[in-house]
Amino acid sequence: MCSFVQKDSQTETSKAFGTLFIYIAIAIAGGAVFGEVAIKFHASIYGVALIWLASFVVTFGINFRRLKRILFSVRMRMNNSISWPIGAKIVNGVCWAAPFATIGLFPSLYQYLILIGIGSGNLSTYLFLKRLNGINNMGQMIVGVISVISIPVSIWFDETVLISNHNLAVFISRILISVAYGVGGIYTLIKKS
């Protein structure tokens, strides 16, 4: 009975992560599309930032009732990382934070650094959860793998096809992030338990 309840709880948590990933994908796609439109109409950087904020607020706000359950499941999953050895916590933290922290040093590479951060962060979290907690969140692995694979794709677009349009290259990298989260979320929601 305990094993069945634990499996049911893990399934519910995985589904919560799948839904969260889809919300993130929608918010990023909305921010990217509406932000790009605003840039075309010469909106200020504050206007574009407001559009991004609104995209997340609207996406998560519409689903607020479901979001409370999702956040509870996310918090329960994150509690697993508290028991990790200090080395695992450091490696995982570096995988998530180092690429984002590096943006200040290399601002012209920020779209690639974001892909690296999302890819390495999700992959390291997946590997540690699987190895240390026995949790196999394939959706998170998919987000990480697609993000890492998107780096050369994004570079290719930036250096060849869109060489004269940096804004469009940044837009493509944002859409690739949205696709990564969307595919990971959809996989998690439709996979058999």
MARDREN-437368 format. One record per residue: x, y, z of N, C-alpha, C, O in turn. Coordinates in pm, whole numbers, padded with zeros to 5 digits, always signed. Layout:
BEGIN
XYZXYZXYZXYZ ...
***
This chain:
BEGIN
+00083-00120+00000+00000+00000+00000+00087+00125+00000+00059+00219-00074 +00192+00127+00084+00281+00242+00093+00350+00269-00041+00364+00384-00081 +00392+00163-00108+00458+00176-00239+00363+00236-00342+00404+00320-00423 +00236+00194-00339+00137+00247-00432+00113+00395-00408+00106+00473-00503 +00101+00434-00281+00078+00575-00246+00199+00659-00286+00184+00769-00339 +00321+00606-00262+00442+00679-00298+00450+00696-00450+00485+00804-00498 +00418+00590-00527+00422+00600-00673+00318+00699-00723+00346+00777-00815 +00198+00697-00662+00093+00790-00700+00137+00933-00673+00109+01023-00752 +00204+00956-00560+00254+01088-00525+00361+01134-00623+00362+01250-00665 +00451+01043-00661+00555+01078-00759+00493+01109-00895+00539+01199-00965 +00390+01034-00933+00321+01059-01060+00255+01196-01058+00264+01271-01155 +00190+01228-00947+00125+01359-00934+00228+01472-00940+00203+01575-01002 +00343+01452-00876+00448+01554-00879+00505+01569-01019+00531+01681-01064 +00524+01458-01090+00573+01465-01228+00475+01540-01317+00515+01622-01400 +00346+01512-01299+00243+01581-01378+00244+01731-01346+00224+01815-01434 +00267+01765-01218+00274+01906-01180+00391+01973-01250+00377+02086-01298 +00506+01906-01257+00620+01961-01328+00591+01974-01477+00631+02073-01540 +00522+01876-01534+00485+01885-01676+00399+02007-01703+00420+02078-01801 +00301+02030-01616+00214+02146-01631+00293+02276-01612+00274+02372-01687 +00381+02278-01512+00465+02395-01489+00550+02426-01612+00562+02541-01652 +00610+02322-01671+00693+02341-01790+00611+02399-01905+00660+02484-01979 +00488+02354-01920+00403+02407-02027+00370+02554-02001+00370+02635-02093 +00341+02589-01876+00316+02730-01842+00439+02815-01873+00427+02925-01928 +00556+02764-01838+00680+02838-01867+00696+02856-02018+00732+02964-02065 +00668+02750-02095+00680+02757-02241+00586+02864-02298+00625+02943-02383 +00462+02865-02249+00364+02964-02297+00408+03106-02262+00402+03196-02345 +00454+03124-02138+00496+03258-02094+00616+03306-02175+00621+03423-02214 +00713+03218-02199+00831+03258-02277+00793+03289-02422+00839+03388-02478 +00709+03204-02481+00667+03230-02619+00590+03361-02628+00612+03440-02721 +00501+03386-02533+00425+03512-02533+00516+03631-02516+00503+03730-02588 +00609+03623-02420+00704+03732-02400+00790+03756-02523+00816+03871-02559 +00834+03648-02587+00919+03662-02706+00843+03727-02821+00892+03820-02885 +00723+03678-02847+00645+03730-02961+00604+03874-02936+00629+03961-03020 +00541+03901-02822+00494+04037-02796+00610+04134-02773+00602+04251-02808 +00719+04084-02714+00838+04167-02698+00898+04206-02833+00941+04320-02852 +00901+04111-02926+00955+04139-03059+00867+04241-03132+00918+04330-03200 +00737+04228-03119+00645+04325-03180+00670+04463-03119+00674+04563-03191 +00686+04470-02988+00710+04598-02921+00841+04661-02968+00850+04782-02986 +00942+04577-02989+01071+04629-03038+01054+04687-03178+01114+04790-03211 +00974+04623-03260+00949+04674-03396+00883+04811-03393+00902+04892-03484 +00805+04837-03287+00740+04967-03272+00820+05060-03181+00767+05157-03127 +00950+05029-03165+01046+05113-03092+01008+05134-02946+01026+05243-02892 +00957+05030-02882+00927+05039-02738+01056+05050-02660+01161+05001-02703 +01049+05115-02547+01167+05127-02461+01198+04992-02397+01116+04900-02400 +01317+04981-02341+01356+04857-02273+01262+04829-02155+01236+04714-02122 +01212+04935-02092+01119+04917-01981+00985+04864-02031+00921+04783-01964 +00944+04909-02148+00820+04859-02208+00830+04711-02242+00737+04634-02220 +00945+04671-02296+00967+04530-02329+00973+04446-02201+00917+04337-02196 +01040+04497-02098+01046+04426-01969+00906+04410-01911+00874+04305-01853 +00823+04512-01924+00686+04505-01874+00606+04399-01951+00524+04328-01892 +00630+04390-02081+00563+04287-02161+00602+04147-02112+00516+04059-02100 +00731+04127-02085+00777+03998-02035+00714+03966-01900+00668+03854-01877 +00712+04064-01812+00650+04044-01681+00502+04010-01696+00451+03919-01631 +00434+04084-01782+00291+04061-01804+00266+03921-01862+00168+03856-01827 +00355+03876-01948+00339+03742-02007+00340+03634-01899+00258+03542-01903 +00432+03645-01803+00438+03548-01694+00321+03564-01598+00261+03465-01555 +00288+03689-01565+00178+03713-01471+00046+03663-01529-00031+03598-01458 +00020+03691-01655-00105+03647-01717-00108+03495-01727-00208+03433-01691 +00000+03434-01776+00002+03288-01791-00020+03217-01659-00102+03125-01650 +00053+03259-01557+00039+03193-01428-00084+03241-01352-00141+03166-01273 -00125+03365-01375-00243+03419-01306-00372+03353-01351-00460+03327-01269 -00384+03324-01479-00503+03258-01532-00520+03119-01468-00631+03071-01447 -00408+03059-01439-00409+02923-01384-00376+02921-01235-00317+02825-01186 -00413+03027-01164-00371+03043-01025-00417+02927-00935-00341+02880-00851 -00540+02883-00953-00591+02775-00867-00507+02648-00885-00470+02583-00787 -00478+02614-01008-00396+02496-01037-00251+02522-00994-00181+02430-00952 -00208+02646-01004-00071+02682-00970-00039+02652-00824+00072+02610-00792 -00135+02673-00734-00110+02645-00592-00076+02498-00572+00015+02465-00495 -00148+02408-00639-00117+02264-00628+00018+02234-00689+00094+02153-00637 +00047+02299-00802+00175+02275-00869+00290+02319-00779+00388+02246-00763 +00278+02436-00719+00386+02485-00633+00408+02396-00512+00521+02381-00465 +00300+02338-00460+00315+02244-00349+00397+02123-00394+00487+02079-00323 +00365+02070-00511+00439+01955-00564+00584+01991-00593+00674+01912-00567 +00606+02110-00647+00742+02155-00677+00822+02167-00546+00937+02125-00539 +00759+02224-00443+00827+02238-00315+00862+02101-00257+00971+02083-00202 +00772+02004-00269+00800+01869-00219+00918+01807-00295+01002+01741-00235 +00923+01829-00427+01033+01775-00507+01164+01844-00469+01269+01779-00462 +01159+01973-00446+01280+02047-00410+01332+02005-00273+01452+02014-00247 +01244+01960-00186+01287+01911-00056+01382+01793-00070+01465+01769+00018 +01371+01719-00181+01462+01608-00203+01607+01655-00212+01698+01586-00168 +01627+01772-00270+01764+01821-00288+01829+01866-00157+01951+01880-00150 +01748+01888-00055+01804+01926+00075+01892+01815+00131+01991+01841+00200 +01856+01691+00100+01932+01577+00153+02055+01543+00070+02131+01452+00105 +02077+01614-00040+02192+01584-00125+02322+01616-00051+02325+01705+00034 +02429+01545-00084+02561+01582-00029+02598+01723-00076+02553+01769-00180 +02680+01791+00002+02718+01929-00028+02780+01943-00167+02756+02042-00236 +02858+01844-00209+02919+01848-00342+02815+01850-00453+02829+01924-00551 +02710+01769-00438+02603+01765-00537+02529+01899-00541+02494+01948-00648 +02506+01957-00423+02438+02087-00418+02521+02195-00487+02467+02279-00559 +02651+02192-00466+02740+02292-00528+02741+02275-00679+02726+02372-00753 +02760+02151-00726+02763+02126-00871+02632+02170-00935+02632+02237-01038 +02519+02133-00874+02389+02170-00928+02371+02321-00931+02322+02377-01029 +02411+02387-00822+02401+02533-00816+02485+02601-00921+02443+02698-00984 +02607+02550-00941+02697+02607-01042+02639+02586-01182+02645+02676-01266 +02583+02467-01207+02524+02440-01340+02412+02538-01371+02397+02582-01485 +02333+02572-01270+02225+02668-01291+02276+02812-01295+02241+02888-01386 +02359+02851-01199+02391+02992-01180+02507+03044-01264+02503+03158-01310 +02610+02963-01286+02731+03013-01354+02702+03071-01492+02750+03181-01522 +02626+03002-01579+02600+03063-01710+02526+03196-01700+02555+03289-01776 +02430+03207-01607+02356+03332-01592+02445+03442-01535+02435+03558-01576 +02531+03405-01441+02623+03504-01382+02724+03552-01486+02771+03666-01477 +02758+03469-01582+02855+03504-01685+02800+03605-01785+02876+03668-01858 +02668+03620-01789+02607+03715-01884+02665+03855-01864+02685+03928-01962 +02692+03894-01739+02750+04026-01713+02886+04045-01777+02923+04156-01813 +02962+03936-01790+03095+03944-01852+03088+03939-02004+03170+04000-02073 +02990+03866-02057+02977+03849-02202+02834+03877-02246+02762+03786-02288 +02791+04003-02237+02651+04034-02268+02611+04004-02412+02493+03979-02440 +02706+04005-02504+02672+03977-02644+02639+03829-02667+02584+03793-02770 +02673+03745-02570+02647+03600-02581+02530+03555-02493+02513+03435-02470 +02451+03650-02445+02353+03613-02343+02253+03508-02389+02212+03425-02308 +02211+03509-02517+02113+03409-02559+02170+03268-02553+02097+03173-02526 +02301+03254-02577+02364+03122-02567+02386+03083-02421+02369+02967-02384 +02423+03181-02339+02445+03153-02197+02316+03112-02127+02317+03028-02037 +02204+03170-02169+02076+03129-02113+02046+02985-02152+02002+02905-02069 +02069+02951-02278+02048+02812-02321+02140+02717-02244+02097+02608-02205 +02264+02757-02222+02358+02674-02145+02307+02657-02002+02309+02546-01948 +02263+02766-01940+02214+02760-01802+02091+02670-01788+02084+02588-01697 +01996+02686-01879+01875+02604-01873+01909+02458-01903+01858+02367-01838 +01996+02438-02001+02034+02301-02037+02112+02231-01927+02075+02122-01883 +02220+02294-01881+02304+02230-01778+02231+02221-01645+02248+02123-01572 +02150+02321-01612+02076+02318-01487+01973+02206-01482+01966+02132-01385 +01895+02194-01588+01795+02088-01592+01860+01950-01600+01812+01856-01536 +01968+01936-01677+02035+01806-01686+02096+01765-01552+02084+01650-01510 +02163+01859-01485+02225+01823-01358+02118+01789-01254+02134+01695-01177 +02009+01865-01251+01902+01836-01156+01842+01698-01185+01817+01621-01093 +01820+01669-01313+01767+01537-01350+01860+01426-01303+01816+01328-01242 +01990+01441-01332+02086+01336-01296+02096+01316-01145+02101+01203-01098 +02098+01426-01069+02107+01413-00923+01979+01355-00864+01985+01272-00774 +01863+01399-00914+01738+01343-00864+01730+01193-00892+01685+01115-00808 +01776+01154-01011+01771+01012-01047+01869+00931-00962+01834+00826-00908 +01990+00981-00949+02093+00906-00877+02073+00907-00726+02089+00804-00661 +02039+01021-00671+02033+01034-00525+01895+01010-00465+01884+00974-00347 +01789+01028-00546+01654+01014-00491+01571+00910-00565+01458+00881-00525 +01625+00853-00673+01550+00754-00749+01433+00812-00826+01340+00739-00859 +01436+00941-00855+01327+01008-00928+01371+01026-01073+01475+01087-01101 +01292+00972-01164+01325+00976-01306+01231+01074-01377+01129+01032-01432 +01264+01201-01375+01181+01304-01438+01234+01328-01581+01310+01422-01605 +01192+01242-01673+01239+01249-01811+01205+01383-01877+01278+01430-01964 +01094+01445-01836+01058+01575-01892+01167+01678-01866+01198+01760-01952 +01224+01674-01745+01332+01767-01712+01456+01737-01795+01526+01828-01839 +01484+01608-01817+01597+01572-01901+01575+01622-02044+01668+01672-02108 +01453+01609-02094+01421+01654-02230+01442+01804-02242+01499+01850-02342 +01398+01881-02143+01421+02027-02145+01570+02055-02154+01613+02139-02233 +01649+01986-02072+01794+02007-02072+01858+01971-02204+01939+02047-02257 +01823+01854-02259+01883+01808-02385+01846+01900-02500+01933+01939-02579 +01719+01936-02511+01678+02026-02620+01746+02161-02606+01786+02220-02707 +01761+02211-02484+01829+02339-02464+01975+02332-02508+02025+02423-02574 +02043+02224-02473+02184+02208-02512+02195+02193-02664+02283+02253-02725 +02107+02113-02724+02108+02096-02870+02076+02228-02940+02122+02252-03052 +01997+02312-02875+01958+02440-02935+02073+02539-02945+02067+02635-03022 +02179+02517-02867+02292+02611-02870+02355+02617-03008+02366+02726-03063 +02398+02503-03068+02455+02514-03203+02353+02560-03307+02388+02628-03404 +02226+02523-03288+02121+02569-03380+02111+02720-03374+02105+02787-03477 +02108+02774-03252+02099+02918-03232+02221+02990-03289+02209+03094-03353 +02339+02933-03266+02462+02991-03321+02458+02991-03473+02495+03089-03537 +02413+02881-03532+02404+02871-03677+02311+02979-03733+02345+03047-03830 +02192+02995-03670+02100+03101-03715+02166+03237-03703+02157+03318-03795 +02232+03262-03592+02293+03392-03566+02408+03422-03661+02424+03535-03705 +02488+03321-03692+02609+03342-03772+02588+03327-03923+02674+03369-04001 +02478+03270-03965+02457+03251-04109+02329+03318-04158+02333+03421-04225 +02218+03259-04124+02090+03304-04177+02054+03446-04131+02008+03527-04211 +02077+03475-04002+02030+03602-03945+02145+03695-03908+02133+03775-03816 +02255+03684-03981+02375+03759-03945+02349+03910-03937+02414+03980-03860 +02256+03958-04017+02231+04102-04017+02116+04142-03925+02080+04259-03917 +02057+04044-03855+01944+04076-03769+01960+04006-03634+01903+03899-03610 +02037+04068-03546+02065+04011-03414+01937+03993-03331+01923+03894-03260 +01843+04089-03342+01718+04078-03265+01641+03952-03302+01584+03886-03216 +01639+03919-03431+01569+03799-03475+01640+03673-03425+01576+03573-03393 +01773+03677-03420+01849+03563-03368+01817+03541-03220+01803+03427-03176 +01806+03649-03144+01769+03639-03002+01627+03584-02989+01600+03501-02903 +01538+03631-03075+01400+03581-03076+01398+03430-03100+01325+03358-03032 +01476+03382-03196+01482+03238-03227+01530+03161-03105+01473+03056-03073 +01632+03210-03035+01682+03138-02917+01574+03133-02808+01564+03033-02737 +01495+03237-02794+01387+03237-02695+01279+03136-02733+01224+03068-02646 +01249+03128-02861+01150+03030-02907+01202+02889-02885+01126+02799-02850 +01332+02868-02905+01391+02736-02879+01379+02698-02731+01356+02582-02698 +01395+02794-02641+01376+02768-02498+01231+02730-02471+01203+02636-02397 +01139+02804-02532+00997+02773-02516+00966+02633-02567+00892+02558-02503 +01022+02598-02681+01001+02463-02737+01056+02357-02641+00991+02254-02619 +01174+02382-02584+01233+02286-02491+01139+02260-02373+01111+02145-02340 +01091+02366-02311+01000+02349-02198+00867+02288-02241+00811+02204-02171 +00817+02329-02357+00691+02273-02405+00699+02124-02433+00610+02048-02393 +00804+02081-02500+00820+01938-02531+00839+01858-02402+00779+01752-02386 +00922+01909-02312+00941+01841-02183+00811+01830-02105+00783+01726-02045 +00733+01936-02105+00606+01935-02033+00505+01842-02096+00437+01767-02026 +00494+01846-02227+00398+01758-02297+00436+01612-02276+00350+01529-02248 +00565+01582-02289+00609+01444-02266+00569+01397-02126+00517+01286-02110 +00593+01479-02027+00563+01442-01889+00414+01419-01869+00374+01328-01795 +00331+01500-01933+00187+01487-01914+00129+01367-01988+00031+01309-01941 +00188+01329-02101+00126+01220-02179+00190+01083-02155+00135+00981-02196 +00307+01081-02089+00372+00950-02069+00290+00864-01975+00218+00913-01887 +00303+00736-01995+00234+00641-01908+00308+00632-01777+00431+00630-01776 +00236+00627-01666+00296+00620-01533+00369+00489-01512+00425+00466-01405 
***
